[in-house]
Amino acid sequence: MEPRFESLPAFVVVGALHRGAPGNGEIPGLWQANGQRLSQLPSPQQGHFYGICDNFDSTNNVFDYVAGVAFDPEAEVPDGYVRWDVPAQNYVVFGTPVGNIRDAYHYIHSTWFPTSGKMHSGGAELEHYGPDFDEDPTMPLTIWIPIQ
């Protein structure tokens, strides 16, 4: 799994917020419950979906996850959704099929970071799903990890 390095400008994501433990099956359910509505929101990147992972609590093994879309920063946030401001940031980017996402995160944090000489910036991690996003485990996605 060979990464690339990219910078992203600041942008806004709007979506459904969940706080919970990784790997418990709740995140796929969040996408299933909200995917249709999210795809109908006005977005500057129509059809591009983002999973935002932040506010990690290693003591309780929970974090915030937003299933959302890039959103017009001037638009009103729809009822039931949250606004997440993603700052301009440098990232290391990994590609993986959706079905391998847990293994990919494990590799990134347990193997790649300790040997890369790079440092996590402490910001939100992003999952980018393209316009063909569905439940197919072979569908590609990219994981964007903020670095210093």
C-alpha positions in Angstrom: 0.0 0.0 0.0 2.0 2.9 -1.3 0.7 6.4 -0.3 0.8 9.7 -2.0 1.1 13.2 -0.4 -1.4 15.9 -1.1 -2.7 19.2 0.3 -6.4 20.1 0.4 -7.9 23.6 0.9 -10.4 24.2 3.7 -13.9 22.9 3.0 -17.1 22.1 4.8 -18.8 18.7 5.2 -22.4 18.3 6.3 -23.7 15.0 7.5 -24.9 12.7 10.2 -22.8 12.5 13.4 -22.2 9.3 15.3 -20.0 8.9 18.4 -19.0 5.3 19.0 -16.4 2.5 18.9 -14.8 1.4 15.6 -15.7 -1.9 14.1 -19.1 -2.3 15.7 -21.1 -2.1 12.5 -22.7 1.2 13.3 -20.9 3.3 10.7 -22.2 1.2 7.7 -25.7 1.6 9.2 -25.2 5.4 9.4 -24.4 5.5 5.7 -27.4 3.2 4.9 -29.7 5.4 6.8 -28.4 8.7 5.4 -26.9 8.0 1.9 -30.0 8.8 -0.1 -30.7 12.1 1.7 -27.0 13.1 1.5 -26.9 12.5 -2.2 -29.7 15.1 -2.6 -28.0 17.9 -0.7 -26.5 20.8 -2.7 -22.8 20.1 -2.9 -19.9 21.7 -4.7 -18.5 18.2 -5.3 -21.8 16.5 -6.3 -21.6 12.8 -5.7 -18.5 12.8 -3.5 -19.0 11.5 0.0 -16.8 11.9 3.0 -16.4 10.0 6.3 -14.8 12.3 8.9 -13.1 10.6 11.9 -12.0 12.8 14.8 -12.0 13.4 18.5 -10.5 10.0 19.3 -10.8 8.9 22.9 -8.3 6.0 23.3 -9.3 5.5 27.0 -12.9 4.6 26.0 -12.1 3.5 22.4 -14.6 5.9 20.8 -14.5 8.7 18.3 -16.7 11.0 16.3 -17.7 9.9 12.8 -19.6 12.1 10.3 -21.1 10.5 7.2 -21.5 13.4 4.9 -20.9 15.4 1.7 -18.9 18.5 0.8 -21.3 21.4 1.4 -21.7 25.0 0.5 -20.3 26.9 3.5 -23.0 29.6 3.1 -25.9 27.2 3.0 -28.1 26.4 6.0 -27.4 23.0 7.6 -30.4 20.7 7.2 -32.2 19.5 10.3 -30.6 16.4 11.9 -27.2 17.1 10.4 -24.0 18.7 11.7 -21.5 21.0 10.0 -17.8 20.0 10.1 -15.2 22.5 9.0 -12.2 20.8 7.6 -9.1 23.1 7.7 -6.6 23.4 4.9 -4.1 20.6 5.6 -1.4 18.3 4.2 -2.3 14.7 4.0 -0.8 11.3 3.3 -3.3 9.4 1.1 -3.9 5.7 0.9 -6.2 3.8 -1.5 -8.0 0.7 -0.5 -11.2 -1.2 -1.3 -14.1 -0.5 1.2 -14.0 -4.1 2.4 -10.4 -3.6 3.6 -10.9 -0.4 5.4 -10.2 -1.8 8.9 -7.0 -3.5 7.7 -5.9 -0.3 5.9 -6.3 1.8 9.1 -4.4 -0.8 11.1 -1.5 -0.8 8.5 -1.4 3.1 8.4 -1.2 3.5 12.2 0.7 0.4 13.2 3.2 -0.1 10.3 3.4 3.0 8.1 3.5 5.8 10.6 6.2 4.2 12.9 8.5 3.7 9.9 7.7 6.8 7.8 9.3 9.6 9.7 6.0 11.5 9.4 3.8 12.7 12.3 0.1 12.8 12.5 -1.1 16.4 12.9 -3.9 15.5 15.3 -6.6 16.7 12.9 -9.5 14.8 11.5 -8.9 11.8 9.2 -11.0 11.6 6.0 -12.4 8.8 4.0 -13.3 9.9 0.5 -15.9 7.9 -1.4 -16.5 8.7 -5.1 -19.8 9.1 -7.0 -20.3 5.4 -7.4 -20.4 4.9 -3.6 -22.3 1.8 -2.6 -22.0 -1.2 -0.3 -19.8 -3.2 -2.7 -16.7 -4.3 -0.7 -14.5 -3.9 -3.8 -15.4 -0.3 -4.3 -12.3 1.9 -4.0 -12.0 4.7 -1.5 -9.1 6.9 -0.3 -8.1 7.5 3.3 -6.6 10.9 4.0 -4.5 11.2 7.2 -3.4 14.7 8.2 0.3 15.1 8.7 2.6 17.8 10.0 
